[in-house]
Amino acid sequence: MNIRIRNLLTLSALLLAGTVGSTIAKDVPAQLPDPDGKPGAATKPVKVYILAGQSNMVGMGSLSGAKNMYTGVYFSSDPAATDGAFQVYKVGNYKVSPLRVFLPDGTATQKPVAEGQLEAPQHGVYQLHCGSGESSYCVMQLDGKEVYRRDAGGKPVKQDTPLKPGKRYAFKISGFKGQPLRFWMQKTDLLGNGDLEAVTKREKKFPWLIDDKGAWTVRNDVYLEDARLGKGGSPLSATSNGKTMGPELGFGHVLGAFHDEQVLLIKTAQGNRALGFDFRPPSSGRNAPDNTFEAIEYKLMVEGVRKTLDNIDKVVPGYKGQGYEIAGFVWFQGHKDSFSEELIVEYEKNLVNMINDVRKEFKAPKLPAAVATIGFGGHNMQDKFVRIWKAQMAVGDPKKHPEFAGTVTSVDIRGFWREIDESPKGEDYHYNRNAETYMLIGDALGRAMVRLQGGKAEPLPQAARPKPAARQATTEPTDQEKLAAQKALAPIIIDGIAASYIANPRYNKALLTEAKGERPARANQFLRGAMYGLENCYRAAGISDYEWRSFGPDIRKVKWDYHSFDPKETKDKTKGARYRKVTCSENWFAVDFDAAKAGWKSGLPPFGQLDGKQAPLGTCGPEGSCGCGVTPKTLWEKEVILMRGTFEIPALKEGHRYRLVVGGSNHVNSGEGYAIYVNGKLLAESKSGVPNRQGGQPRGGHIYNDFRNEFKGGKVTIAVMSFLRYNHPRKKPYPPRGHITVWMEEQKTPPVK
């Protein structure tokens, strides 16, 4: 007798006898026991559970390697400081919060010594800072221990200071002049949060996942088989799903503790799949019968389960022909359907049909089913997700679906949501890859499944969580509040964030190279180097000294000589970059080239066209680094444009940086390559337009030390070549387009030491 027939006969006998789900099992305590390493009893049918859904059922919880989401965490004694995430573009994400400070009389003292108490919001190691710049010459003590000192003309000396939340520390600041200084603290032990190693080994949660030697435990009585992604099977452990974990880990540990039998978890899930389309159950009918992808995931789910069960003797170690029992169905999905109004509306109907159809497929009319709701954002979910959540909760509500009473349950997972601060990554659609979230979801599903089968399962105790903040309409701060916050943040930005950025080995070498005006080893058409992040720090602190500003005569307002032509070196207009070597007037970029004699025209910039017309390409105004929204003053007639002019440029100043900006095509797929010549020498060249994901950055060329001699004050000849664009990666062909204007800018060099 082949194995499939024997298994079916065994299952049929169980169903006819009415014994499915009625075998004796153990109660499940709140804290699970450690796995004993023994295989389940091979004298009883294997308990089989089907785990289906999309990427979050596949499992996106990080096992290890979590890094803190913030480059720095700061706390200010100034109540005007911003409370929350603070981002400086091209520098990093930071978190700034007001510090709790208690002064003896509740107000700032006018004495030459400032005293009070502070309370740290988080456990950790801190460095304390007083004032900023010239105002930072003082001494600070905490509980009688010196933690900060800066003598006149010297550098700050800071001590690493461990602090605990809930404890008040007495502080004393002396040696300052004038008003008492606002102080701030930087948290220096920025540990990664939310991966499984941090959750279990550091926070001591889910102790049954760790053995006495600190290794991951293995359940030899629970086996995981991925029938959809083909990862292969293994005894259940933290690593049996690969580099990430999902609900199967918590679920399998609960069911392994509950059953004496061998347990087989068949996971059949795939990312980015909708219940109403990819998983569309047969009872829901077809919306797009000609679409081969509609309902394909449901079909693959069933096929995967059947194939696994047909080979159960090869899947479950020690299988002795005892047969199997499909003991439960678990569903965890919902993200993809939220993007379609139609699928949101019919989600409840489709989920009901899914459960009924799975029961019919496997001839188990009362098959227990546990549904995990979605929980993106926790109790502050977006409205579209709330609607999916309500549909999922309704299916497990016996008042709304009495036909499912006692056999279907819905598990509300919103309370398992963990914020970015507590997580390895900022991916809300993957629950920020938080391993604790996935463990809690799986554990809750497992305990719910135990109860559906008549067993007892105590809830897993949960530590008190901050109450979810009510959703409120954000109020735009007043200008006065913005200025106060900026002033409060300035010391943290300059002495904390900017200083850390300068010291970061990733940026320091590039900053020094740029500050010295040296040409980098690798040329780039974009003008935002490492210095851009430092500029943003000063900008965020309200310091405008280091902004790029127009330099010399505004060459956007004077006529240039130009020549436009179609080159004899043709190229398929539907293909890639247009910039190439073409035949044109010899030495057209040289100082002594006679444009009038060569038959060139003259015109005002911008030069451009959109499908043969003088029309803007975008919406960028004349200020800034693009200007694509300015209507061209001169028609760019044919594929290639050559433009040149000689201008009176002032001498360059020491301690300043300079650049020539090529505007009009800074956005993705909006422009082509270019070449810039100064006094007949090639200053900068780009052989392509703006590729995907890099749009919005200024283009052009920096005037490095090797070109500064061309700008000693007096006449300078600037010449530029560029090409029209005819193609789009996804929309071929494309109406011809081009927009170009050139100008010069100056920047006072920010300090980088």
N, C-alpha and C positions, 0 to 999 in steps of 0.2 A: 504494500500500500504506500503510495507516494506521500510525501510530507504534507502537501497542501490538503489532500483529501482527509488525512488523519487529523490535521488541525481543524478543518471545517466540521468534522464529526464531533471532535471534542467540544468545540464552541457550540454546536447545535445542541449537544446534550446538556450543556450548562444552561443555555437559553430555555430549553424545554423544561428543565428542572426548576427554573426560576431562581437559580442560585447565583446569577451574575451579581457581583458586588456584595454578596452576603457572606463571604468567607470571613473568618475571624481575623481581626487585625488589631494592632496596638493603638492605644490612645496616643495622641501627639502632644507632647508638653510644649510650653512656651519656648523654652530653650531646648533645642534639639540635642540628643545625645551624639557623641562622636561616633562616626562610622566604625564598625568592628572589623572591617576588612573581609568579612565572610560573604560568600555569594548567597543569593536568596535560595529558598527551598525549591528544588527542581522536581518536587513531587506534585506541585500544583501548577495550573496553567499560568503562563507569563502574563503579568498585568501590562497592557499596552495603552499608552496615552499618545494621542495625536496633538501636536503643538503646531498651530498654523497662524499665518499672519504675514506682515511685511517686515521691513528692515529691523524694527525693534524686537520682533520675535527672532529674527536671525541672530540678533544680539550685538549691541554696540557699546556695552560697558567695558571700560578700560581695565585691564588687569594690572598694569604698572606704567611707570613713566610719566605720571601726571606732573605737570608744571603749573606753578601758580599763574592764574589768569592775569595778574597784575605785575608789571615790571617793578612797581614800588607801591607800598601802602603807607599813607601818611595821616597823621592826626594833628589837628591844629587847636591851639587854645583860643583862637579867634572865632567867636560864634558866627561870624559872617562867612566862614569857610564853607565851600560847597560840600554837601553831604552826598556822596555817591561816586560813580565812576567818572573819571576825568581822562580824556584822551587828547594827546598831542600828536597830530598826524606825523607819521614817519619817525616817531620817537617811541611811542608805546602807550599802553593802557595803564592808568594809575587810579588808585582809590584814595580819596581824601574825605575825612570826616572830622567834625568838631570834636574836641576832647572835652570831657567833663572836668571842669576846674571849680574848686570851691575856695573863695577868698574869705578871710576872717569876717569882714564886714559886708560882704556881698558886692563890693565895688572895687574898682582899681585903686590901689593905694598910691599916694603921692610921695611916699617915703623912698629914700635911696635904696631900700631893700624891699623886694617884693616877695611876699610869702603867701602860701596857701596850700591846698591839697589838690591832687589830681587822681583820676581813676582811669586805668587803662581799659579799653573796650575789649581787648582780646589778649589771650595768653601768648607770650612770645618774648623775643629779645628785641630791644629798641635802642636807638641812639637819639639823644635829645639835642635840639638846636635852639639857640636863642638869637632872635633878631635876624638881620640880613645885612650883608655888606659892612659899612662903617658902624652900623648900630649893633653889631654882633659882638662887641668887645665887652665881655662880662663873664661871670662865673655862676654856674647853677649847681645846686646840691639837691639830692633826692634822699630823704630819710637820713640826712647827715653825711651822705657820701657824694663826693664831687663827681658829676656826670658830664659836665661841659665846662670848658675854659677856653677863652680866647683873649690873649693879651694884646695890647695895642701893637699893630704892625705884624702880629704873628698869625699863624694859622689856627683854626679851631681844633681843639683836642676833645674827642668824644669817647665815651666809654660804653661798651656794650652792657645793657642793663636789662636783666630779666624782670618782667612785670606780670602780675596775675590780675585777671578781671575781678571785680567785686571788692578789691582792697584799695583803700585810700593811702596815697603816699604824700608825705609832706615835702614841699619844694621851697627852695629859697634861692632868689636871684639877686646878686650884688655886683657892684662895680660898674653899673650902667649910668648914663647921664640922661636927664629928662624923664620922660614917661617910662613906666615899667614896660619891659619888652614882651611882646607876644612870643611864646615859644611853641615849637612843634616837634613831633616825634616821627621817626622813620622806623618802620618795622623791618628788621634785617633778616629774620629767619622765614623767608617766603617759601614754605613747603607746598608741594603740589597736593591737591585734595581730590578725594572722590574716586581714585582708582581702587581696585580691590585690595591691593597691598596696604594702602593707607587706611582703608576702612577696617580691615581685619587686624593687621599687625600693629598699626599705630593707635587706632581708636578702639581696638579690642572688641569689635562687633562680629557677630556670626562665628563664635569660637570653634564650631564644628567644622569649619573650612580649613583649619590649621592644626597640624599634628604637633606632638611634643617637641619636634625638632625644627618647627617653623616652616615645614613644607606643606604644600596643599594636600589635603586628605583626598582619598579616592574611595568612591562607593562601588564596591564590586557586586553589589546587589542591584544597581541601577545602571542601565546601559543606554547611551545616547547614540542614535543613528540619524544623520542628516540625509533625508531621502530626496531633498530638492537640490541642494548645492553640491552634493556628492563629496563632502569632506571626509567621508568614512566614519566609522563608529569607534567608540571607546567607552570604558567604564567612566562613570560620571566624576569629573573633577573640575577644578577651576579652569583648566587648560583644554578640556575636551572639545570646546567649541572653537579652538584656535587661539588667535591673539586677543580676542574679545570674548565677553560672556554675555548671556542673555537670561531671560526668566527661567530657562531650563534648569539652571543651577539651584536656585532656591526651591523651585517646584520639585525637582528630583530628590532633594534631600528630605523634604517633607514626606513625599510618597514612599521613599525608601524606609523612613522611620515607621511609616504606617503599615506597610505590607510585609508579610513574611516571605512572599513569593519574589521571584525575579521580576524586575520592572524594566520595561523597554519604553523609552521616550523616542517617538518618531517625529523629528522636526521637519516640517515642510513649509518653508517660508522663503520669500524672495522680496528684495527691496523695491520700493516705489510701485506698489501694486494696490489697486482699488478693489474693494469688495464688490462694488456695483459694475465693474468692468472686467478686470483681470480674473478675479475670483467669482465672477457672477454665477450663482448657483443655478442648476437647471430649472428649478421651480420659478425663477424670476423671468424666464423667457430670455429672448435675445433682443437687444436694442439695435445692434449692428451685425446682423447675421453674416454679412460678407466680410467682416473684419476677423481675420484668423486669430487675432490676439484676444478678442473678447471671450471670456470664460476659459481661456487656456490654462490659467493657473489652477482653477478648480480641477480640471482634468488631470493636470500634472500632480496635484496633491493626492488625488485618489490613486493614480498609477504608482506614485512613489510609495504610498502606504502598502498597497497590494504587493508590489515587488519586494519590499522589505519583509513582509509577512511570509511570502512564498519562500524566502531564504532565511527564515528565522533561525534555523539550525546553524547557519554560518554567521549570523549576526550576534546572537546571544551566547556568550561563552558558557559551556557546560550544559547547553540545552539537551534534554533527554527525551524529546518527543512528547512532552506533557501537554502540548497545545498552548493556546493563548486565549486571552479574553481582552477585547477592546474595551477598556475600562473607563475611558473618558476622552473628551474633546476639549481643547483649550484654544481660545481665539484672542489674539492681541494685534490690533490693527486700527486704522481709522484716519491716518494722516492724508493719504492720497484722495480719499473721497471728499475731503473738506474743500477741495478746489473746484467742485462742480455743484451748482445749486441743485441740479437734478439728482445727483448721487446723495447729497445730504438729505433731501426730502424722502428718498426711498431707502435710506440706510437701515432703518428698523425692519422694514419688510424684507430686505435682502438678507439680513442677519438671521431672522426667523427662518427664512427659506434655507439658508446655509445649514443651520442646525438640523432641520428636518431632512434635508437631502443627504447629509453625512450619515444620519441615523439609518436612512433607507439604503444607502450604498452598502453599509456594513451590517445590515439586518439587526440593528440594535435599537428598537423603538423607544427605549427609555434611557439611552446612553447619556450619562451625566455630562453636562457642558458647563464650563466656566469661562466667562467673558471678562477680560481686563479692559476697562475703559481707556480712553486716551486721557492724558493728564498734562499736556504741554502748558507750562506756565502755572501749574498747580491750580489754586483756587482763583487765579486771575487769568484764566484762559480767554482767548479771543472768542468772540461770539460764534464764529463758524465752528470752532471746536466744541463749544458748549452744546451746540445743536447735535453734533455727533455723539457727545457724551450722554446727552439725554436719551438718544435713541438706544445706545448700548445699555444704559441703566434700565430702560423700559423693558427690554427683553428678559431681564432677570427679575422683574417685578410680577409676582403672582396675581396681583390685582389687574394688571394690564394684559398679562398672558397666563391665564389660569392653566392652560394646557401644558405649561412648562413648570408648574408648581412642584417643588421638591426635586426637580431634575436639572434645572438651569439656574445659574446664579451669576450675577454681575458684581465685579469687584471694582470699587471706586478707587482709583490709584492717585487721585490728585494730591493726597497728603504725602505721597512718596517723591514728589517733585523736589529737586535740589537746585539752588541757584548757581549761577556761573562761579561765584566766589567759592563754592563748595565742591566744584567739579573740575574734571581734567580738561574740559574743552567747552567752547561756546557754541554748541550745536543744539538749539532748543528742540529741533525735530528728532534728535536722537537723545533726548533727556540729558543734554550736556555731557553725554558719555559717562554718566555717574554710575559706578558699580553698585553703590548702595541702593539706588533707585531700582535697578534691575533685580537685585536680590530681594528687595521688599515686595516687588510685583510678583516674582515667582513664588516667594514664600506665601504670600496672601492667596494666590491662585491655588497653591497646593493645599492649604488649610481649608479653603472653600470646597475643593474637590473631595477632601476627606469627609466633610460634613454632608455633602451630597450622597456619599456612600454609606451614611449612617454612622460614621465614626465621630469621635470627639477630638477636637483640635483647639487647644488654647491659643488665643491670639498672641502674637509676638509683641512683647512690651516695646513701646516707642518712647524715646526721650521727648520731653516737651519741645515743641517747635514754636518759633515766633508765629503769632497769629497773622494770617494773611491780611495784608493791607487792603482796605477797600479801594476799588477802582475809582479814581477821581480825575476829573478833568484837570490837566496841568495848567497852572496859571503862569503866564509869562512874567518873569521878574521885572521890576521897574529898573530904569536906568541907574538909579541910585543904588539899588540892591546889586546890580551887576558890577558897578564900580567898587562897592564894598567887598564883594566876593573876590574880585580880581586883585584888590589890594591885599586881602587876607591870604590869597594863594600865591602871590608874587614871591615871598621868601622860599616857599616850598618848590616852586617851579624853577627859580634861578639857582638856589643853593642845593636843592634836592634833585629834581628831575633833570635839569640841564647839566648839572655837575656829573650825575650818573651817566648821562648820555655821552658826555665828553670822555669820561674815563672808560667807557665800554670798549673793549678791544675790537669789537666788531666795527666800530665807527671811528676810533681815535686816529688811526693811521690816515684814513681818507680825509678826516677833518684837518689834520696838519698839512696834508698835501694841498688841499684846496685853499687853506689860509695862506700858504706860501706862494700860491699862484703857479704851482708846478703842473705840467701836463700829465694826466694819469696814464698808466700803461695801456688802459683799454678805453678807446673813445666811445662816446655815447651821444646820440642825437638829442637826448633829453637833458635839460639844464638843472634838474633837481638832484644834486648829489647829497652827500652826508650832511652838508651845511644846511640843507633845507630843514632838517629836523631841529637844528639849533635855532634857526630863524623862527620856527614855530613856537619854541619855548619862550623866546622874548616877546613874540606877538601875543601869546596867551597871558603873559605877565603884564601886558599893557605897555611894553617898551617898543617903540617904533624906530629906534635908532638904526636898525639893521635891515630895513626894508629895501627891496630893489626899487630904484627910481629912474625915471628917464634921464639920460645924460646927453649933453651937447644939444645941437639943433634937433628939432623934431623932424627927422627925415621922412616921417609919414605924411608930412604936409607940403613937401616940395616935389617937383617933377623929377622923374627918373627917365633915362633913356632905356628903351626896351625893344626886343625883337622876338616875335613868336612864329614858330614854323613847325611843320611836320617833317621829322627826320627821314632820311632814306633808309636808316636802319629800323625797319618795321618790326613790330611785335604784336602777337595775337592780343587783342584788346580785352579778351575775357580772362586772361591769365595774369598772375602775380604782379610783382613790383614793376613799375614802368621805368624807374631810374636806370640809366645805362649810358655807356659811352656812345655819343652820337657825333656826326660831322657837323661842325658849325664854324662860324667866322674864326679865323686863326687869332689867338691871343685876344679874344673878345673881352677878357677880364684884366688885360694889362693897363697900366696907368696911361700909356700914350695911345691907346686904341681910339680911333676917330669914329664915334658912333654915327654921327651925321653923314660922314662920307660913306659909311657902310650901308646907309639907307635905313637906319633904325628910326623908330618913332620916339616921341616923348609923351609921358602921361603921369597922372597922379595915382599913387597907390590908395587903396588896395587894387591889385590886378586880380581879376577872377572871372569865372563864368560858372553857370549851372545850366547844363543842357543848352548851351549856346547863348544864354542870356546873362546880363549883368545882375545877378541875384545873389544874396547872401547864402552861405552854406549852413549856418546855424544861428544861434542866438547870443553868442558872446559879444559883449559891448566893446567899445574901443579901449577901455581901460583893462588892465590885466595882461595876460600872456597869450591871448588868442586873437580876438577881434573878428571871428568868423561871421558875426551877425551884422557887420558893417557892409552895406551895399558897395560892391566894387565901383571905383570911379573910372577904371579903364578895363576894357574887355580883354581878357586873356583868350586870344583867338584860336590858337592851334596847340598841338600837344606840348611843345617845349616853349618855355619862356626864358629869355635871357634879360636881365635887368642890371643896370649899373648907374652909379652917380659918384661925383666927387664933392666932398663936404668939408667944411671947416670944423674940425673936432678939437676941443680943448685938450691940453696935456692931461694924461692920467695921473692920479694922485696916489701917493704911498698909503698903505693901510686900507686900500679899497680894491674891490673886485669889479670886473667889467665883463659884459657879454653882449653879443649881437643876437637878437631874438627874431626868429622866423615865425610870424603869426599867420593865422587864418586856417590852419589845418592840424590842430592839436588833438582832434578826436579820432576815435577808432574808425578806420576805413574812410577818412575824410580827405586825406592828402597823400602826397608821394614824397620821394626823396628829394634832396637838394644839395647844392654845393655853394659855399660862401668863400669868396676871395677878398683879401685885403691887400691893396697895392700890388696886385698880380700874384699873390701867394695864397695857396689854399689854407684857409683857417679851419674850416670844419666841413664835414661831408656826411650825409646820410643816404644810404643806398636803398632805403625802403621807407614806406609811409609809417603810419602809427599802427602797430599790431594790436591784436585783441588784448584787453585788460590793461593797456598802458596809456589810454587816452587821457586828455586833460592836462598833461604835463607840458610846460613850455619847451619849445624846440629851438635849436640854433647852435651857437658856438661860444664858448668862453674865450676871453682874450688872456691867454696864459703868458708867462714870462717871456717865452720865445717870440711873442708878437708885440710886446709892449713898446718896442722901439719904433713900431709903425705909427704910434700914437704919441708923438712928442709935442703935439700942438701944431695945428696947421691943416693943410689939405690931405684928406685920406680918400682913396678910391675904394668903394665897396661894390662888388659885383656878385650876382646871385643867379643860379640856374635851378629850375624846377620843372616838374612834369604834371600834366593833367592826369586825373585818375579816371579809368573807364570801367572798372570791375568792382565787384563786391563778393566776398567769399561765399555768401549764401544767396545773393540776388543778382545773378549774372544774366545778361550784361547790365551795366549801370549807366545812367546818363552821365556824360563827361562832366567833371567838376574840378574846380581848382580855386584857390584863394590864397594870396600871398601878400604880405607886407613885412618890412624889416625896420627895426629900430635898435637903438643902443641904450643900455642900462648900466647903472652904477650901484654898488652896495658897499657900505662901510663894513669892513671885515669883523665879524664877531670874535671875541676872545675865545681861544680853544685850549688854553692851558689851565 
